[in-house]
Every structure is written in C-alpha cells, then in structure tokens.
Amino acid sequence: MKTSLTLARFHLLSVWNWRTSHLSRVIEAPAYFLFMVTGLSTLVAGARIDGMSYDDFAYAGVLVVIAIRALFWCMGDVANDRKWGVYAVARTTDVSFPQYIGSILAANTLVATVQIAAILVLKQLLGRGSPVQDLRMAGLAVLVCLLTVLTGCALGFGINSYSKRDLMTSLFSLPLVMTAPLFYSLDDLPVFMRVLAAVNPFTYCVLLVRSPATENFPTQAVAGCLVAALLVAGALYLASGRHELASNEQG
C-alpha cells in the first residue's frame, strides 16, 4: 500500500507539473453542465426524460463523461509511463504490477472524484439539485470511474506509441459518448444507434448512475457493469503477463 501511495504521489505531481496541459480535465465537465445541459434543459422545459427531469438525466450523463475521460487519460498515462514515466522508474525496483496499478487507480480516481464533486456542487448552486439523490448518483459515478481507470490501465499496456494512443482516443471517445444515453433517451433513436448503445458499456454505467432518480432496481445496469468488470479483469490479467515490457517506441 505504501509503495502504491508513493507512486500515486508522483502521478499527481506529474499532473500538477503539466497542469496547463491538463486544464481541460478541470473545466470540461463543468462547461458541459453549465452551458450544454443548462441550454438543452430550456428546450425540454417541464418534460420528463425516462421518468425524471432533464437536469437529473443529464447530470448523470456528465458524470459518466468524466468516467469516459478518465479511461482515456489513464490509458495515455500508462502508455507514457511505459516509456519514461513512473512505470519506467518502478521497473528499476521491485514494484509489482498490482502496486503500479494501485498507484494509477488512486491518482486518477482522485482527480475524477474532484471533478465529480465539482459537478455536484455546481448543480446545487444552480438551484437544480436534490442533495441526497445527487450525492448518491455521484457516489455511483466514482465506482464507475474505478472501473474505467482499470480499463484504461489494461488498454495502456497494449499501446506502444503516442500515435496509437492518439488514434485510440480520437476513434473511440466521441462514439462512446454519442451512442450511450448520456444526454438523450434511446427511445426514438434510429435502430443502428440503439444497437450500438446495447453493446456500449457506458449505456449500463449511466443507467447505474441514474438509478437513484428512478424507482426500480437497476438489474440491467448491474448486469452490464458486472460483465464489463469481468472483461476488464481478464484484460488486466493478460496485461500482467507482459508488465515487465516497456514501450518499444523509438524517439
């Protein structure tokens, strides 16, 4: 545990040292909620989306956007570390694979939790909040972030170049956001988008985060998240078999 926390401290210091580059991690989610969600809510004023107000519906969506961003930031962190970062230093000592993963999990989940807390506070300041319900949704979002950070770790060990990292981020980040019911219901979407939503793990993540605002137990959401967790566990197991390998990118 001590080793993981020490490495996590270096991860967080890296974020601070490159804070200008990471500025979007701070402002993106509040900007989503303050401008896009507030703007769209005027178009559906008084309407109920999947049984809840649009503010609550989209609040969960923004929280899951944070989780999606955490996945790709973490994937990039691991890819960078394998070349010359904390991981490269760790491999010169007896730091184990679980200890390194624990450090990434601690650092990136902390950053995501701060973002989630900012959205929680912002929703209350805008007078659109139900404090207990919103806090429960935020807590579930933190659990989702734990899963996405681990997913990013697993993906990061399959990337050995910055170009592949950037390709993965560009190809998949927006489709994952747009094919999950983060900001609109799936009910009236074309069939192809509903099919994509059915295989998008973030569909089930947002249903889980949104569940405190509904009256039904989220059976489908829990099942989908459990399947995703098992797949991530398998990917991490495969990654653990090659964890001693650093990136072979040159230059």
C-alpha positions as CSV (number, residue, x, y, z in Angstrom):
1,M,0.0,0.0,0.0
2,K,2.8,2.4,0.9
3,T,4.5,1.8,-2.4
4,S,1.3,2.4,-4.4
5,L,0.6,5.6,-2.5
6,T,4.2,6.8,-3.1
7,L,3.8,6.2,-6.8
8,A,0.4,7.8,-6.8
9,R,2.0,10.9,-5.3
10,F,4.4,11.0,-8.3
11,H,1.4,10.6,-10.7
12,L,-0.3,13.6,-9.0
13,L,2.9,15.7,-9.1
14,S,3.1,14.9,-12.8
15,V,-0.5,16.2,-13.3
16,W,0.4,19.4,-11.3
17,N,3.7,19.9,-13.3
18,W,1.7,19.6,-16.5
19,R,-1.3,21.4,-15.1
20,T,-1.7,23.7,-18.2
21,S,-1.9,20.6,-20.4
22,H,-4.4,19.0,-18.0
23,L,-6.6,22.2,-17.7
24,S,-9.3,20.6,-19.8
25,R,-9.7,17.9,-17.1
26,V,-10.8,20.7,-14.7
27,I,-13.0,22.8,-16.9
28,E,-14.6,20.3,-19.4
29,A,-17.2,18.7,-17.2
30,P,-18.4,21.9,-15.5
31,A,-18.6,23.5,-19.0
32,Y,-20.7,20.6,-20.2
33,F,-23.1,21.1,-17.3
34,L,-23.1,24.8,-17.1
35,F,-23.6,25.5,-20.8
36,M,-24.8,22.5,-22.7
37,V,-27.1,20.9,-20.1
38,T,-28.5,24.2,-19.0
39,G,-29.1,25.2,-22.6
40,L,-30.8,21.9,-23.6
41,S,-33.0,21.9,-20.5
42,T,-34.7,25.0,-21.9
43,L,-35.7,23.0,-24.9
44,V,-37.4,20.3,-22.8
45,A,-38.7,22.5,-20.0
46,G,-41.1,20.5,-17.8
47,A,-40.6,17.3,-19.8
48,R,-39.8,14.0,-18.2
49,I,-37.0,12.0,-19.7
50,D,-37.1,8.3,-18.8
51,G,-39.2,9.3,-15.8
52,M,-37.0,12.1,-14.4
53,S,-36.3,15.8,-15.0
54,Y,-33.8,16.6,-17.7
55,D,-31.4,18.1,-15.1
56,D,-31.2,14.8,-13.3
57,F,-31.0,12.8,-16.5
58,A,-28.1,14.9,-18.0
59,Y,-26.4,15.2,-14.6
60,A,-25.8,11.5,-14.7
61,G,-24.6,11.9,-18.3
62,V,-22.0,14.4,-17.4
63,L,-20.7,12.3,-14.5
64,V,-20.2,9.4,-16.9
65,V,-18.5,11.7,-19.4
66,I,-16.0,12.2,-16.6
67,A,-15.6,8.4,-16.3
68,I,-15.0,8.1,-20.1
69,R,-12.4,10.9,-20.0
70,A,-10.7,9.1,-17.0
71,L,-10.4,6.0,-19.2
72,F,-8.6,7.7,-21.9
73,W,-6.5,9.9,-19.7
74,C,-5.4,6.8,-17.8
75,M,-4.7,4.9,-21.0
76,G,-2.4,7.7,-22.0
77,D,-0.8,7.8,-18.6
78,V,0.1,4.1,-18.8
79,A,1.4,4.4,-22.3
80,N,3.5,7.4,-21.4
81,D,4.8,5.7,-18.2
82,R,6.0,2.7,-20.1
83,K,8.4,4.9,-22.0
84,W,9.8,7.2,-19.4
85,G,7.4,7.9,-16.5
86,V,6.6,6.4,-13.2
87,Y,6.4,2.9,-14.6
88,A,9.8,3.1,-16.1
89,V,11.2,4.1,-12.7
90,A,9.2,1.5,-11.0
91,R,10.7,-1.3,-13.2
92,T,14.1,-0.5,-11.9
93,T,13.0,-1.5,-8.4
94,D,10.8,-4.3,-7.0
95,V,7.5,-2.6,-7.6
96,S,4.9,-5.2,-8.6
97,F,2.2,-5.0,-11.2
98,P,-0.6,-4.7,-8.6
99,Q,1.3,-1.9,-6.8
100,Y,1.7,0.1,-10.1
101,I,-2.0,-0.4,-11.0
102,G,-2.9,0.6,-7.5
103,S,-1.0,3.9,-7.9
104,I,-2.7,4.7,-11.2
105,L,-6.1,3.8,-9.7
106,A,-5.5,6.1,-6.7
107,A,-4.2,9.1,-8.6
108,N,-6.7,9.0,-11.5
109,T,-9.7,8.2,-9.3
110,L,-8.8,11.1,-7.0
111,V,-8.7,13.5,-10.0
112,A,-12.1,12.2,-11.3
113,T,-13.6,12.4,-7.8
114,V,-12.7,16.1,-7.6
115,Q,-14.4,16.6,-11.0
116,I,-17.5,14.8,-9.9
117,A,-17.6,16.8,-6.6
118,A,-17.4,20.0,-8.7
119,I,-20.4,19.0,-10.8
120,L,-22.3,18.0,-7.6
121,V,-21.7,21.4,-6.1
122,L,-22.4,23.2,-9.3
123,K,-25.8,21.5,-9.6
124,Q,-26.7,22.7,-6.2
125,L,-25.5,26.3,-6.8
126,L,-27.7,26.4,-9.9
127,G,-30.7,25.5,-7.9
128,R,-31.3,22.3,-9.8
129,G,-30.2,19.9,-7.1
130,S,-31.7,17.2,-4.9
131,P,-28.7,16.9,-2.5
132,V,-29.2,13.4,-1.2
133,Q,-30.2,12.0,-4.5
134,D,-27.4,13.8,-6.3
135,L,-24.8,12.6,-3.7
136,R,-25.9,9.0,-4.2
137,M,-25.5,9.5,-8.0
138,A,-22.1,11.0,-7.5
139,G,-21.0,8.0,-5.3
140,L,-22.1,5.6,-8.0
141,A,-20.1,7.7,-10.6
142,V,-17.0,7.3,-8.5
143,L,-17.5,3.5,-8.6
144,V,-17.8,3.7,-12.4
145,C,-14.6,5.7,-12.5
146,L,-12.8,2.9,-10.7
147,L,-13.9,0.6,-13.4
148,T,-12.9,2.9,-16.3
149,V,-9.5,3.7,-14.8
150,L,-8.7,0.0,-14.6
151,T,-9.9,-0.3,-18.2
152,G,-7.5,2.4,-19.2
153,C,-4.7,0.6,-17.4
154,A,-5.4,-2.6,-19.4
155,L,-5.6,-0.7,-22.7
156,G,-2.4,1.3,-21.9
157,F,-0.4,-1.9,-21.8
158,G,-1.4,-2.7,-25.4
159,I,-0.2,0.7,-26.7
160,N,3.4,1.2,-27.6
161,S,3.4,4.5,-29.4
162,Y,2.0,8.0,-29.0
163,S,0.4,7.8,-32.4
164,K,-1.6,4.7,-31.5
165,R,-2.6,6.4,-28.2
166,D,-3.9,9.4,-30.1
167,L,-5.7,7.2,-32.6
168,M,-7.5,5.2,-30.0
169,T,-8.6,8.4,-28.2
170,S,-9.8,10.0,-31.4
171,L,-11.6,6.9,-32.8
172,F,-13.5,5.8,-29.7
173,S,-14.0,8.7,-27.2
174,L,-16.7,10.5,-29.1
175,P,-18.6,7.4,-30.3
176,L,-18.7,6.1,-26.8
177,V,-20.3,9.4,-25.6
178,M,-22.7,9.7,-28.5
179,T,-24.0,6.1,-28.5
180,A,-24.8,5.9,-24.8
181,P,-27.9,7.6,-23.4
182,L,-26.0,10.3,-21.7
183,F,-27.9,13.4,-22.9
184,Y,-30.9,11.9,-24.7
185,S,-33.1,8.9,-24.4
186,L,-32.7,6.0,-26.7
187,D,-36.4,5.5,-27.3
188,D,-36.7,7.4,-30.6
189,L,-33.2,6.9,-32.0
190,P,-32.6,5.0,-35.2
191,V,-32.2,1.3,-34.9
192,F,-28.5,1.3,-35.6
193,M,-27.8,3.7,-32.7
194,R,-29.9,1.5,-30.4
195,V,-27.8,-1.5,-31.5
196,L,-24.6,0.4,-30.8
197,A,-26.0,1.5,-27.4
198,A,-26.7,-2.1,-26.5
199,V,-23.0,-3.0,-26.8
200,N,-21.7,0.2,-25.4
201,P,-20.7,-0.5,-21.7
202,F,-21.4,3.1,-20.8
203,T,-25.0,2.6,-21.5
204,Y,-25.1,0.4,-18.5
205,C,-22.8,2.7,-16.5
206,V,-25.1,5.7,-16.9
207,L,-28.2,3.6,-16.1
208,L,-26.5,2.6,-12.9
209,V,-25.5,6.2,-12.0
210,R,-29.0,7.3,-12.9
211,S,-30.7,4.7,-10.8
212,P,-31.2,6.8,-7.6
213,A,-33.5,9.0,-9.6
214,T,-35.7,6.0,-10.6
215,E,-37.9,3.8,-8.5
216,N,-36.7,0.5,-9.9
217,F,-33.7,-1.6,-9.1
218,P,-31.2,-1.3,-12.0
219,T,-31.0,-5.0,-12.8
220,Q,-29.9,-4.4,-16.4
221,A,-27.3,-1.8,-15.4
222,V,-25.8,-4.0,-12.7
223,A,-25.6,-7.0,-15.1
224,G,-24.0,-4.9,-17.8
225,C,-21.4,-3.4,-15.4
226,L,-20.6,-6.8,-14.0
227,V,-19.9,-8.2,-17.5
228,A,-17.7,-5.1,-18.2
229,A,-15.9,-5.7,-14.9
230,L,-15.2,-9.3,-15.8
231,L,-13.8,-8.3,-19.2
232,V,-11.6,-5.7,-17.6
233,A,-10.3,-8.2,-15.0
234,G,-9.4,-10.6,-17.9
235,A,-7.6,-7.8,-19.8
236,L,-5.6,-6.9,-16.7
237,Y,-4.7,-10.5,-16.2
238,L,-3.3,-10.6,-19.7
239,A,-1.5,-7.3,-19.2
240,S,0.1,-8.6,-16.0
241,G,1.8,-11.3,-18.1
242,R,3.7,-8.6,-20.1
243,H,4.1,-6.0,-17.4
244,E,7.9,-6.2,-17.4
245,L,8.0,-4.9,-21.0
246,A,8.5,-1.2,-21.5
247,S,7.3,0.6,-24.7
248,N,9.4,-0.1,-27.8
249,E,8.6,3.3,-29.3
250,Q,11.8,5.0,-30.6
251,G,12.4,8.7,-30.3
